[in-house]
Amino acid sequence: MTDQTSASAPADMSVDEYIASMPQGMGSLNERMGIELVEVSAERVVGTMPVEGNTQPYGLLHGGASVVLAETLGSVGSAAHAHPDRLSVGVDINATHHRSATSGTVTGVATAVHLGRSTATYEVVISDEDGRRVCTSRITCALIPREKFTG
């Protein structure tokens, strides 16, 4: 549930069009990690990431990889909420790792908790292919006037 409703990216914009509208697409880190967006709106963002290639030395999904996925999803939702006159920048993120994943794909679902004028906060739940919760994260982004980045 959100504190305030908002216009997100244009309703007729597909995920691919949304990514193409970003200055650097998904960004090189997200591309290296294999993160793919499935659904994008200010209220909810869904994305996937392979476990393979994102593990720590013991073969488990790296906790930092989960945080990257969470930050990506929360930032995308914040950007959709901020569109068109503001941009979002992350200011806080935390994560609790509940269980390990060793193979397959994890799915993150970012759900808006607060959509305000100056901040947006998301809860991100990352689950394995069996629907078991791997990680819970919370991210808050500041919403900055666009002209501060372009002017």
DRENTORTOR-536006 format. One record per atom (N, C-alpha, C): residue number from 1; residue in three letters; atom name; x, y, z. Coordinates in Angstrom, 1 decimal. Atoms other than C-alpha are relative to their C-alpha. Last residue first. Layout:
N
  resi  resn  name      px      py      pz
   NUM   Ala    CA       X       Y       Z
...
END
This chain:
151
  resi  resn  name      px      py      pz
   151   Gly     N    -0.3    -1.5     0.1
   151   Gly    CA    21.5    22.3   -15.3
   151   Gly     C     1.2     0.4     0.6
   150   Thr     N    -0.2    -0.4     1.3
   150   Thr    CA    20.9    18.6   -16.2
   150   Thr     C     0.4     1.5    -0.1
   149   Phe     N    -0.9     0.9     0.7
   149   Phe    CA    21.2    16.9   -12.9
   149   Phe     C     0.4     0.5    -1.4
   148   Lys     N    -1.2     0.1    -0.8
   148   Lys    CA    19.8    19.7   -10.7
   148   Lys     C     1.0    -1.0    -0.7
   147   Glu     N    -0.9    -1.1     0.4
   147   Glu    CA    17.2    20.4   -13.5
   147   Glu     C     1.4     0.0     0.8
   146   Arg     N    -0.8     0.4     1.2
   146   Arg    CA    15.6    17.0   -12.9
   146   Arg     C     1.1     1.0    -0.3
   145   Pro     N     0.5    -0.7     1.2
   145   Pro    CA    14.4    18.0    -9.4
   145   Pro     C     1.0    -0.3    -1.1
   144   Ile     N    -0.7    -1.2     0.2
   144   Ile    CA    15.6    15.3    -6.9
   144   Ile     C    -0.5     0.7    -1.3
   143   Leu     N     0.4    -0.4     1.3
   143   Leu    CA    13.6    12.4    -5.5
   143   Leu     C     0.4     1.5    -0.2
   142   Ala     N     0.3    -1.4     0.0
   142   Ala    CA    15.5    10.8    -2.7
   142   Ala     C    -0.4     0.3    -1.4
   141   Cys     N    -0.6    -0.9     1.0
   141   Cys    CA    15.4     7.0    -2.8
   141   Cys     C    -0.5     1.4     0.3
   140   Thr     N     0.6    -1.3     0.1
   140   Thr    CA    14.6     4.6     0.1
   140   Thr     C     0.9     0.8    -1.0
   139   Ile     N    -0.7    -1.1     0.6
   139   Ile    CA    15.3     0.9    -0.1
   139   Ile     C    -0.8     1.3     0.0
   138   Arg     N     0.8    -1.2     0.0
   138   Arg    CA    14.1    -2.0     2.1
   138   Arg     C     1.0     1.1    -0.6
   137   Ser     N    -0.8    -1.3     0.0
   137   Ser    CA    15.4    -5.5     1.6
   137   Ser     C    -1.0     1.2     0.1
   136   Thr     N     0.9    -1.1    -0.1
   136   Thr    CA    14.1    -9.0     2.3
   136   Thr     C     0.8     1.2     0.1
   135   Cys     N    -0.5    -1.3    -0.6
   135   Cys    CA    16.2   -11.9     1.1
   135   Cys     C    -1.2     0.9     0.0
   134   Val     N    -1.5     0.0    -0.1
   134   Val    CA    15.9   -15.6     0.1
   134   Val     C     0.5     1.2     0.7
   133   Arg     N    -0.6    -1.3    -0.2
   133   Arg    CA    12.1   -16.1     0.5
   133   Arg     C     1.5    -0.1     0.3
   132   Arg     N    -0.5    -0.3    -1.4
   132   Arg    CA    11.0   -19.4    -0.8
   132   Arg     C     0.8     1.3     0.1
   131   Gly     N     0.8    -1.0    -0.7
   131   Gly    CA     8.9   -19.3    -4.0
   131   Gly     C     0.5     0.2     1.4
   130   Asp     N     1.0     0.7    -0.8
   130   Asp    CA    10.4   -22.6    -5.3
   130   Asp     C    -0.9     1.0     0.8
   129   Glu     N     0.9     0.6     1.0
   129   Glu    CA    12.4   -20.7    -8.0
   129   Glu     C    -1.1    -0.8     0.7
   128   Asp     N    -0.6     1.0     0.9
   128   Asp    CA    14.1   -18.6    -5.3
   128   Asp     C    -1.1    -0.6    -0.9
   127   Ser     N     0.4     1.4    -0.3
   127   Ser    CA    12.6   -15.5    -3.7
   127   Ser     C     0.7    -0.9    -1.0
   126   Ile     N    -0.7     0.8     0.9
   126   Ile    CA    13.7   -11.8    -3.3
   126   Ile     C    -0.3    -1.5     0.3
   125   Val     N    -0.1     1.4    -0.4
   125   Val    CA    11.3    -9.5    -1.5
   125   Val     C     0.6    -0.8    -1.1
   124   Val     N    -0.4     0.9     1.1
   124   Val    CA    11.9    -5.8    -2.0
   124   Val     C     0.1    -1.4     0.6
   123   Glu     N    -0.4     1.3    -0.6
   123   Glu    CA    10.1    -3.3     0.3
   123   Glu     C     0.3    -0.9    -1.2
   122   Tyr     N     0.5     1.3     0.5
   122   Tyr    CA    10.1     0.1    -1.4
   122   Tyr     C     0.5    -1.1     0.9
   121   Thr     N    -0.5     1.2    -0.7
   121   Thr    CA    10.5     3.7    -0.2
   121   Thr     C    -0.7    -1.3    -0.5
   120   Ala     N     0.8     1.2     0.4
   120   Ala    CA    10.1     6.9    -2.3
   120   Ala     C     0.7    -1.2     0.7
   119   Thr     N    -0.6     1.3    -0.1
   119   Thr    CA    11.3    10.3    -1.2
   119   Thr     C    -1.0    -1.1    -0.4
   118   Ser     N    -1.4    -0.1    -0.1
   118   Ser    CA    10.7    14.0    -1.9
   118   Ser     C     0.7    -1.3     0.2
   117   Arg     N    -0.5    -1.0     0.9
   117   Arg    CA     7.1    14.2    -3.1
   117   Arg     C     1.6     0.1     0.0
   116   Gly     N     0.2    -1.4    -0.4
   116   Gly    CA     6.0    11.0    -1.6
   116   Gly     C     0.6     0.9    -1.0
   115   Leu     N    -0.3    -0.8     1.3
   115   Leu    CA     5.5     7.4    -2.7
   115   Leu     C    -0.3     1.4     0.3
   114   His     N     0.2    -1.4    -0.1
   114   His    CA     5.8     5.2     0.5
   114   His     C     0.4     0.7    -1.3
   113   Val     N     0.4    -0.2    -1.3
   113   Val    CA     5.7     1.4     0.8
   113   Val     C    -0.4     1.5     0.2
   112   Ala     N    -0.1    -1.4    -0.6
   112   Ala    CA     6.0     0.7    -2.9
   112   Ala     C    -0.6     0.0     1.4
   111   Thr     N     1.4    -0.6    -0.3
   111   Thr    CA     6.4    -3.0    -3.6
   111   Thr     C     0.2     1.3     0.7
   110   Ala     N     0.0    -1.3    -0.8
   110   Ala    CA     9.6    -4.3    -5.1
   110   Ala     C    -1.4     0.5     0.0
   109   Val     N     1.2    -0.7     0.2
   109   Val    CA     9.4    -8.0    -6.3
   109   Val     C     0.1     1.2     1.0
   108   Gly     N     0.2    -1.0    -1.0
   108   Gly    CA    12.7    -9.8    -6.8
   108   Gly     C    -1.3     0.8    -0.3
   107   Thr     N     0.9    -1.0     0.5
   107   Thr    CA    13.0   -13.1    -8.6
   107   Thr     C    -0.2     1.0     1.1
   106   Val     N     0.7    -0.6    -1.0
   106   Val    CA    15.9   -15.5    -8.2
   106   Val     C    -0.9     1.1    -0.6
   105   Thr     N     0.3    -1.4     0.1
   105   Thr    CA    17.0   -17.8   -10.9
   105   Thr     C    -0.7     0.5     1.2
   104   Gly     N     1.3    -0.5     0.5
   104   Gly    CA    18.5   -21.2   -10.9
   104   Gly     C     0.0     1.5    -0.1
   103   Ser     N     0.2     0.1     1.5
   103   Ser    CA    21.3   -22.4    -8.7
   103   Ser     C    -1.3     0.6    -0.4
   102   Thr     N    -1.2     0.5     0.6
   102   Thr    CA    22.8   -22.2    -5.2
   102   Thr     C    -0.1    -0.2    -1.5
   101   Ala     N     0.4     0.6     1.4
   101   Ala    CA    20.3   -20.1    -3.3
   101   Ala     C     1.3    -0.4    -0.6
   100   Ser     N    -0.9    -0.1     1.2
   100   Ser    CA    20.8   -19.4     0.4
   100   Ser     C    -0.7    -0.5    -1.2
    99   Arg     N    -0.4     1.4     0.4
    99   Arg    CA    18.3   -18.6     3.1
    99   Arg     C     0.9     0.2    -1.2
    98   His     N     0.7     1.1    -0.8
    98   His    CA    17.0   -15.6     5.1
    98   His     C     0.5    -1.4    -0.3
    97   His     N    -0.2     1.2     0.8
    97   His    CA    19.4   -12.7     4.1
    97   His     C    -0.6    -1.2     0.8
    96   Thr     N    -0.1     1.1    -0.8
    96   Thr    CA    18.2    -9.4     5.6
    96   Thr     C     0.0    -1.3    -0.9
    95   Ala     N     0.4     1.4     0.5
    95   Ala    CA    18.9    -6.4     3.6
    95   Ala     C     0.2    -1.0     1.1
    94   Asn     N    -0.4     1.0    -1.0
    94   Asn    CA    19.3    -2.6     4.1
    94   Asn     C    -0.5    -1.4    -0.5
    93   Ile     N     0.5     1.4     0.3
    93   Ile    CA    19.2     0.3     1.7
    93   Ile     C     0.5    -0.9     1.1
    92   Asp     N     0.0     1.0    -1.1
    92   Asp    CA    19.4     4.1     2.2
    92   Asp     C    -0.4    -1.4    -0.6
    91   Val     N    -0.6    -0.6    -1.2
    91   Val    CA    20.0     7.2     0.0
    91   Val     C     0.1    -1.0     1.2
    90   Gly     N     0.1     0.8    -1.2
    90   Gly    CA    19.3     5.9    -3.5
    90   Gly     C     0.7     0.7     1.1
    89   Val     N    -1.3     0.4    -0.4
    89   Val    CA    18.9     8.6    -6.2
    89   Val     C    -0.1    -0.7     1.4
    88   Ser     N    -0.2     0.6    -1.3
    88   Ser    CA    15.7     9.3    -8.1
    88   Ser     C     1.4    -0.4     0.3
    87   Leu     N    -0.8     1.2     0.1
    87   Leu    CA    15.0    11.8   -10.8
    87   Leu     C     0.3    -0.6     1.4
    86   Arg     N    -1.0     0.3    -1.0
    86   Arg    CA    12.3    14.5   -10.9
    86   Arg     C     0.7    -1.3    -0.4
    85   Asp     N    -0.8    -1.2    -0.5
    85   Asp    CA    10.2    16.2   -13.5
    85   Asp     C     1.0    -0.2     1.0
    84   Pro     N    -1.1    -0.4     0.9
    84   Pro    CA     8.9    13.3   -15.6
    84   Pro     C     0.9     1.1     0.5
    83   His     N     0.2    -0.4     1.3
    83   His    CA     8.9    10.8   -13.8
    83   His     C    -1.2     1.0    -0.2
    82   Ala     N    -0.5    -1.3     0.1
    82   Ala    CA     9.5    10.6   -10.1
    82   Ala     C    -0.2     0.6    -1.4
    81   His     N     0.8    -0.9    -0.8
    81   His    CA     7.2     7.6    -9.6
    81   His     C     0.5     1.4    -0.2
    80   Ala     N     1.3     0.0     0.6
    80   Ala    CA     8.9     5.7   -12.5
    80   Ala     C    -0.9     1.0     0.7
    79   Ala     N    -0.1    -0.8     1.3
    79   Ala    CA    12.3     6.7   -11.2
    79   Ala     C    -1.3     0.1    -0.7
    78   Ser     N    -0.1    -1.4    -0.4
    78   Ser    CA    11.3     5.4    -7.7
    78   Ser     C     0.1     0.9    -1.2
    77   Gly     N     1.3    -0.4    -0.5
    77   Gly    CA    10.2     2.1    -9.2
    77   Gly     C     0.0     1.5     0.4
    76   Val     N     0.8     0.0     1.2
    76   Val    CA    13.5     1.7   -11.1
    76   Val     C    -1.4     0.5     0.4
    75   Ser     N    -0.3    -1.2     0.7
    75   Ser    CA    15.4     2.6    -8.0
    75   Ser     C    -0.8     0.2    -1.2
    74   Gly     N     0.5    -1.1    -0.7
    74   Gly    CA    13.6     0.0    -5.9
    74   Gly     C     0.3     1.3    -0.8
    73   Leu     N     1.5     0.0     0.0
    73   Leu    CA    14.2    -2.7    -8.5
    73   Leu     C    -0.6     1.2     0.7
    72   Thr     N     0.4    -0.3     1.3
    72   Thr    CA    17.9    -1.8    -9.0
    72   Thr     C    -1.5     0.1    -0.1
    71   Glu     N    -0.2    -1.4     0.3
    71   Glu    CA    18.6    -1.5    -5.3
    71   Glu     C    -0.5     0.3    -1.4
    70   Ala     N     0.9    -0.8    -0.8
    70   Ala    CA    17.0    -4.9    -4.6
    70   Ala     C     0.1     1.5    -0.4
    69   Leu     N     1.3     0.2     0.6
    69   Leu    CA    19.0    -6.6    -7.4
    69   Leu     C    -1.1     0.9     0.7
    68   Val     N     0.0    -0.7     1.3
    68   Val    CA    22.2    -5.0    -6.2
    68   Val     C    -1.4    -0.2    -0.7
    67   Val     N     0.1    -1.4    -0.3
    67   Val    CA    21.4    -6.1    -2.6
    67   Val     C     0.0     0.8    -1.3
    66   Ser     N     1.4    -0.3    -0.4
    66   Ser    CA    20.8    -9.6    -3.7
    66   Ser     C    -0.2     1.4     0.2
    65   Ala     N     0.7     0.1     1.2
    65   Ala    CA    24.2    -9.5    -5.5
    65   Ala     C    -1.5     0.2     0.3
    64   Gly     N    -0.1    -1.3     0.7
    64   Gly    CA    25.8    -8.2    -2.3
    64   Gly     C    -0.8    -0.1    -1.3
    63   Gly     N     0.9    -0.9    -0.6
    63   Gly    CA    24.5   -11.3    -0.5
    63   Gly     C     0.0     1.4    -0.6
    62   His     N    -0.7    -1.0    -0.8
    62   His    CA    26.3   -13.5    -2.9
    62   His     C    -1.0     1.0     0.5
    61   Leu     N     0.3    -1.4     0.5
    61   Leu    CA    24.2   -16.4    -4.1
    61   Leu     C     0.6     1.0     0.9
    60   Leu     N     1.3    -0.5    -0.4
    60   Leu    CA    26.0   -19.5    -2.6
    60   Leu     C    -0.2     1.4    -0.7
    59   Gly     N     1.0     0.4     1.0
    59   Gly    CA    28.8   -21.3    -4.4
    59   Gly     C    -1.4     0.5     0.4
    58   Tyr     N     0.6     1.3    -0.4
    58   Tyr    CA    31.1   -21.2    -1.3
    58   Tyr     C    -1.1    -0.5    -1.0
    57   Pro     N    -0.9     1.1     0.1
    57   Pro    CA    33.3   -18.5    -2.9
    57   Pro     C    -0.5    -1.4     0.4
    56   Gln     N    -1.2    -0.2    -0.8
    56   Gln    CA    30.4   -16.1    -3.4
    56   Gln     C     0.9    -1.2     0.0
    55   Thr     N    -0.2     0.8    -1.2
    55   Thr    CA    27.9   -16.4    -6.2
    55   Thr     C     1.3     0.5     0.7
    54   Asn     N     0.2    -0.9    -1.1
    54   Asn    CA    26.6   -14.1    -8.9
    54   Asn     C     0.2    -0.6     1.4
    53   Gly     N    -0.8    -1.2     0.3
    53   Gly    CA    27.8   -15.9   -12.0
    53   Gly     C    -0.1     1.1     1.1
    52   Glu     N    -1.3     0.3     0.6
    52   Glu    CA    25.1   -18.6   -11.6
    52   Glu     C     0.7     1.3    -0.5
    51   Val     N    -0.9     0.3    -1.1
    51   Val    CA    22.3   -17.3    -9.4
    51   Val     C     1.4    -0.2    -0.5
    50   Pro     N    -0.5     1.4    -0.2
    50   Pro    CA    20.5   -15.8   -12.3
    50   Pro     C     0.9    -0.1     1.2
    49   Met     N    -1.5     0.1     0.1
    49   Met    CA    18.7   -12.5   -11.8
    49   Met     C     0.4    -1.4     0.2
    48   Thr     N    -0.7     1.3    -0.3
    48   Thr    CA    15.0   -11.6   -12.2
    48   Thr     C     1.5     0.1    -0.1
    47   Gly     N    -1.2     0.4     0.8
    47   Gly    CA    12.9    -8.5   -12.0
    47   Gly     C     0.6    -1.3     0.4
    46   Val     N    -0.4     1.4    -0.1
    46   Val    CA     9.5    -7.2   -10.8
    46   Val     C     1.2    -0.2    -0.9
    45   Val     N    -1.0     0.3     1.0
    45   Val    CA     8.6    -3.6   -10.1
    45   Val     C     0.5    -1.4     0.3
    44   Arg     N    -0.5     1.4     0.0
    44   Arg    CA     5.5    -2.5    -8.3
    44   Arg     C     1.0    -0.2    -1.1
    43   Glu     N     0.5     0.8    -1.1
    43   Glu    CA     3.8     0.8    -7.4
    43   Glu     C     0.6    -1.4     0.2
    42   Ala     N    -0.4    -0.6    -1.3
    42   Ala    CA     5.7     3.1    -9.6
    42   Ala     C    -0.4    -0.8     1.2
    41   Ser     N     0.9    -1.1    -0.3
    41   Ser    CA     5.4     0.7   -12.5
    41   Ser     C     0.5     0.7     1.3
    40   Val     N    -0.5    -1.3    -0.5
    40   Val    CA     7.7    -1.8   -14.2
    40   Val     C    -1.2     0.9     0.2
    39   Glu     N     1.1    -0.9    -0.2
    39   Glu    CA     7.3    -5.5   -14.8
    39   Glu     C     0.5     1.3     0.6
    38   Val     N     1.2     0.7     0.4
    38   Val    CA     9.7    -8.1   -16.0
    38   Val     C    -1.2     0.9     0.0
    37   Leu     N     1.2    -0.5    -0.5
    37   Leu    CA    13.1    -6.4   -15.7
    37   Leu     C    -1.2    -0.7    -0.6
    36   Glu     N     1.0    -0.3     1.0
    36   Glu    CA    16.2    -8.5   -16.3
    36   Glu     C    -1.3     0.5     0.6
    35   Ile     N     1.3    -0.4    -0.5
    35   Ile    CA    19.3    -8.7   -14.2
    35   Ile     C    -0.9     0.4    -1.1
    34   Gly     N     1.1     0.7     0.7
    34   Gly    CA    22.1   -10.7   -15.8
    34   Gly     C    -1.4     0.4     0.5
    33   Met     N     0.6     0.9    -0.9
    33   Met    CA    24.8    -9.6   -13.4
    33   Met     C    -1.2    -0.8    -0.5
    32   Arg     N    -0.9     1.0    -0.4
    32   Arg    CA    26.9    -8.1   -16.1
    32   Arg     C    -0.6    -1.0     0.9
    31   Glu     N    -0.2     0.9     1.1
    31   Glu    CA    23.9    -6.3   -17.5
    31   Glu     C     1.0    -1.1     0.3
    30   Asn     N     1.2     0.9     0.1
    30   Asn    CA    23.0    -4.9   -14.1
    30   Asn     C     0.1    -0.9    -1.2
    29   Leu     N     0.1     1.0    -1.1
    29   Leu    CA    26.5    -3.7   -13.6
    29   Leu     C    -1.2    -0.9    -0.1
    28   Ser     N    -0.9     1.1     0.2
    28   Ser    CA    26.7    -2.1   -17.1
    28   Ser     C     0.0    -1.0     1.2
    27   Gly     N    -1.2    -0.3    -0.7
    27   Gly    CA    23.6     0.0   -16.8
    27   Gly     C     0.9    -1.2     0.0
    26   Met     N     0.0     0.6    -1.4
    26   Met    CA    20.1    -1.1   -17.6
    26   Met     C     1.2     0.3     0.8
    25   Gly     N     0.8     1.2     0.0
    25   Gly    CA    19.9     1.4   -20.5
    25   Gly     C    -0.1    -0.6     1.4
    24   Gln     N    -0.9     1.1     0.2
    24   Gln    CA    22.6     4.0   -20.1
    24   Gln     C    -0.7    -1.3     0.0
    23   Pro     N    -1.3    -0.5     0.7
    23   Pro    CA    20.6     7.3   -20.4
    23   Pro     C     1.0    -1.1    -0.3
    22   Met     N    -1.0    -0.4    -1.0
    22   Met    CA    17.3     5.5   -19.6
    22   Met     C     1.3     0.3    -0.7
    21   Ser     N     0.1    -1.4    -0.3
    21   Ser    CA    14.6     5.7   -22.3
    21   Ser     C     1.0     0.4     1.1
    20   Ala     N    -0.5    -0.8     1.1
    20   Ala    CA    15.6     2.4   -23.8
    20   Ala     C     0.0     1.4     0.3
    19   Ile     N    -1.4     0.2     0.0
    19   Ile    CA    14.9     0.6   -20.5
    19   Ile     C     0.7     0.9    -1.0
    18   Tyr     N    -0.5    -0.7    -1.2
    18   Tyr    CA    11.4     2.1   -20.4
    18   Tyr     C     1.5    -0.1     0.1
    17   Glu     N     0.0    -1.4     0.2
    17   Glu    CA    10.8     1.1   -24.0
    17   Glu     C     0.5     0.8     1.2
    16   Asp     N    -1.1    -0.3     0.9
    16   Asp    CA    11.9    -2.5   -23.2
    16   Asp     C     0.1     1.5    -0.4
    15   Val     N    -1.2     0.1    -0.7
    15   Val    CA     9.6    -2.6   -20.2
    15   Val     C     1.2     0.4    -0.9
    14   Ser     N    -0.4     1.4    -0.4
    14   Ser    CA     6.7    -1.4   -22.3
    14   Ser     C     1.3     0.1     0.8
    13   Met     N    -1.4     0.3     0.2
    13   Met    CA     5.4     2.2   -22.3
    13   Met     C     0.4    -1.4     0.5
    12   Asp     N    -0.1     0.8     1.2
    12   Asp    CA     1.6     2.5   -22.7
    12   Asp     C     1.5    -0.3    -0.3
    11   Ala     N     0.6     1.3    -0.1
    11   Ala    CA     1.1     3.5   -19.1
    11   Ala     C     0.2    -0.8    -1.2
    10   Pro     N     1.2     0.1     0.8
    10   Pro    CA     3.6     6.4   -19.4
    10   Pro     C    -0.5    -1.4     0.0
     9   Ala     N    -0.3    -0.2     1.4
     9   Ala    CA     6.1     6.2   -16.6
     9   Ala     C    -1.2    -0.2    -0.8
     8   Ser     N    -1.3     0.6     0.2
     8   Ser    CA     4.4     6.5   -13.2
     8   Ser     C     0.4     0.3    -1.5
     7   Ala     N    -0.1     0.5     1.4
     7   Ala    CA     1.7     8.9   -12.2
     7   Ala     C     1.4    -0.6    -0.2
     6   Ser     N    -0.8    -0.9     0.9
     6   Ser    CA     1.4     9.0    -8.5
     6   Ser     C    -0.1    -0.5    -1.4
     5   Thr     N     0.0     0.5     1.4
     5   Thr    CA    -0.6     7.7    -5.6
     5   Thr     C     0.8     1.0    -0.8
     4   Gln     N     0.5    -1.0     0.9
     4   Gln    CA     0.3     8.7    -2.0
     4   Gln     C     0.1    -0.6    -1.4
     3   Asp     N     0.5    -1.2    -0.7
     3   Asp    CA     1.0     6.7     1.1
     3   Asp     C    -0.6     1.0    -0.9
     2   Thr     N    -0.8    -1.2     0.1
     2   Thr    CA     1.3     3.5    -0.8
     2   Thr     C    -0.6     1.1     0.8
     1   Met     N     0.8    -1.2     0.0
     1   Met    CA     0.0     0.0     0.0
     1   Met     C     0.9     1.2     0.0
END
